[in-house]
């Protein structure tokens, strides 16, 4: 079973003749999807790199948002990879970070669940990367159900598999620091 294969990995890793990579799409919604030849792991970054990620995320804020003073009230990371990224962004931007999500496992499938009330607070969500956007849409809808006004969603890497386009249907501002094409 491909999901049981483990080995040491780099931040960006490539498949070989023995394996390819399963991504969230395989465990949610489409287990028959082709496996990915590329794995990106933006987890467990050291503090210096996280600081740089915070700077990059802060640079993604539009000048019009800054001029209008339209910053969100809070930012939140999507568990688990997005949480340290949101913390790093919060330190640089001054926008408070709040852990509004938990990850829940049921029958071998994980899903995002809310753990707080938003009361129409403007929220920026942050995650590591977007593939099909399944987790991003689920997280956005969960935040909205809690009463948050999700005004933007930032990711570090867009795998260019339609996830950001799907997210743009429900979030006014969606940005990626870089695309998979730029990385390659």
C-alpha positions as CSV (number, residue, x, y, z in Angstrom):
1,X,0.0,0.0,0.0
2,X,1.5,3.3,-1.1
3,X,0.4,5.2,1.9
4,X,2.5,2.9,4.2
5,X,5.8,3.7,2.5
6,X,8.0,6.0,4.6
7,X,11.5,7.4,3.9
8,X,13.5,10.5,4.8
9,X,12.5,13.4,2.6
10,X,13.8,16.8,1.6
11,X,11.6,20.0,1.5
12,X,11.1,19.3,-2.2
13,X,11.4,15.7,-3.2
14,X,10.9,13.8,-6.5
15,X,9.5,10.4,-7.2
16,X,11.6,7.6,-8.4
17,X,10.9,4.2,-10.1
18,X,9.7,2.7,-6.9
19,X,7.1,5.2,-5.7
20,X,5.2,8.4,-6.3
21,X,3.5,10.6,-3.7
22,X,-0.1,10.5,-2.3
23,X,-1.5,14.0,-1.5
24,X,-4.6,15.2,0.3
25,X,-6.7,14.7,-2.9
26,X,-6.2,10.9,-2.5
27,X,-7.5,10.7,1.0
28,X,-10.4,13.2,0.4
29,X,-12.6,13.0,-2.6
30,X,-10.6,11.3,-5.3
31,X,-8.5,8.2,-4.3
32,X,-8.2,7.2,-7.9
33,X,-6.3,10.4,-8.9
34,X,-2.9,10.0,-10.3
35,X,-0.1,10.1,-7.7
36,X,2.2,13.1,-7.7
37,X,5.7,13.0,-8.9
38,X,6.7,15.9,-6.6
39,X,6.4,16.2,-2.9
40,X,6.7,19.6,-1.1
41,X,7.1,19.5,2.7
42,X,7.0,22.9,4.3
43,X,6.9,21.6,7.9
44,X,9.4,21.6,10.7
45,X,11.2,24.6,9.3
46,X,13.8,26.2,11.6
47,X,13.2,29.6,13.1
48,X,15.3,31.5,10.6
49,X,13.4,30.1,7.6
50,X,10.1,30.6,9.4
51,X,11.0,34.2,9.9
52,X,11.7,34.5,6.2
53,X,8.4,32.9,5.4
54,X,6.7,35.5,7.6
55,X,8.4,38.3,5.7
56,X,7.3,36.8,2.4
57,X,3.7,36.4,3.5
58,X,3.7,40.0,4.7
59,X,5.0,41.2,1.4
60,X,2.0,39.5,-0.3
61,X,-0.3,42.1,1.3
62,X,-1.5,44.4,-1.4
63,X,-0.6,48.1,-1.3
64,X,-4.3,48.9,-1.7
65,X,-5.1,46.9,1.5
66,X,-2.4,48.9,3.4
67,X,-3.6,52.2,2.0
68,X,-7.2,51.4,2.9
69,X,-6.2,50.2,6.4
70,X,-8.2,47.0,5.5
71,X,-6.0,44.5,7.3
72,X,-7.8,41.5,8.8
73,X,-8.4,41.4,12.5
74,X,-6.8,37.9,12.9
75,X,-4.9,35.3,11.0
76,X,-5.1,31.6,11.5
77,X,-3.1,28.7,10.1
78,X,-4.6,25.5,8.7
79,X,-3.5,22.5,10.9
80,X,-0.9,21.3,11.0
81,X,1.5,22.8,8.4
82,X,-0.1,26.3,8.3
83,X,0.0,27.0,12.0
84,X,3.7,27.8,12.3
85,X,3.5,29.8,9.1
86,X,0.6,31.9,10.5
87,X,2.6,32.4,13.7
88,X,5.6,33.6,11.7
89,X,3.4,36.0,9.7
90,X,1.8,37.3,12.9
91,X,5.2,38.2,14.4
92,X,6.1,40.2,11.2
93,X,2.7,41.8,10.4
94,X,1.5,42.5,13.9
95,X,-1.9,40.8,13.0
96,X,-2.8,38.6,16.0
97,X,-2.7,34.8,15.3
98,X,-5.4,32.6,16.8
99,X,-5.7,28.8,16.6
100,X,-9.3,28.5,15.5
101,X,-9.1,24.9,14.0
102,X,-8.5,21.4,15.3
103,X,-7.8,18.4,13.1
104,X,-10.2,15.5,13.7
105,X,-9.6,11.9,12.6
106,X,-12.5,9.6,11.8
107,X,-12.2,6.3,10.0
108,X,-8.7,7.1,8.8
109,X,-9.8,10.4,7.3
110,X,-8.9,13.7,8.8
111,X,-11.0,16.9,8.6
112,X,-10.8,20.4,9.9
113,X,-13.2,21.4,12.7
114,X,-13.7,24.8,14.3
115,X,-13.1,25.4,18.0
116,X,-14.1,29.0,18.5
117,X,-16.6,31.7,17.5
118,X,-15.8,34.4,15.0
119,X,-18.6,37.0,15.5
120,X,-17.9,38.6,12.0
121,X,-14.2,39.1,12.7
122,X,-12.1,39.6,9.5
123,X,-9.8,36.6,9.1
124,X,-6.8,35.8,6.9
125,X,-6.2,32.1,6.5
126,X,-2.7,30.7,5.9
127,X,-1.4,27.3,4.7
128,X,1.6,25.8,3.2
129,X,0.5,24.8,-0.3
130,X,-2.6,24.3,-2.5
131,X,-3.2,21.4,-4.8
132,X,-6.9,20.7,-5.5
133,X,-7.9,23.1,-2.7
134,X,-10.0,20.5,-0.9
135,X,-8.7,21.3,2.6
136,X,-8.6,25.1,1.8
137,X,-12.3,25.2,0.9
138,X,-13.2,22.9,3.9
139,X,-11.3,25.2,6.2
140,X,-12.8,28.4,4.8
141,X,-16.3,27.0,5.0
142,X,-15.7,25.9,8.6
143,X,-14.4,29.4,9.5
144,X,-17.4,31.0,7.9
145,X,-19.7,28.6,9.8
146,X,-18.0,29.8,13.0
147,X,-18.9,33.4,12.1
148,X,-15.6,34.6,10.7
149,X,-15.5,36.8,7.6
150,X,-12.7,35.2,5.6
151,X,-11.2,38.1,3.7
152,X,-8.1,36.4,2.3
153,X,-6.2,33.1,2.0
154,X,-2.4,33.0,1.6
155,X,-0.3,29.9,0.7
156,X,3.4,29.6,0.1
157,X,3.2,27.3,-2.9
158,X,0.5,26.9,-5.6
159,X,0.8,23.4,-7.1
160,X,-1.3,24.8,-10.0
161,X,-3.8,22.0,-9.9
162,X,-6.9,24.3,-9.6
163,X,-7.0,24.7,-5.9
164,X,-6.6,28.5,-5.8
165,X,-9.2,28.9,-8.6
166,X,-11.6,26.9,-6.5
167,X,-10.9,28.9,-3.4
168,X,-11.3,32.2,-5.3
169,X,-15.0,31.3,-5.7
170,X,-15.5,31.8,-1.9
171,X,-12.7,34.1,-0.7
172,X,-12.2,37.7,-2.1
173,X,-8.4,37.6,-2.0
174,X,-6.3,34.5,-2.7
175,X,-2.6,34.6,-3.2
176,X,0.4,32.3,-3.4
177,X,4.0,33.3,-2.8
178,X,5.2,31.1,-5.6
179,X,4.0,28.5,-8.1
180,X,5.3,25.1,-8.8
181,X,6.5,26.3,-12.2
182,X,8.5,29.0,-10.6
183,X,10.1,26.5,-8.2
184,X,11.0,24.1,-11.0
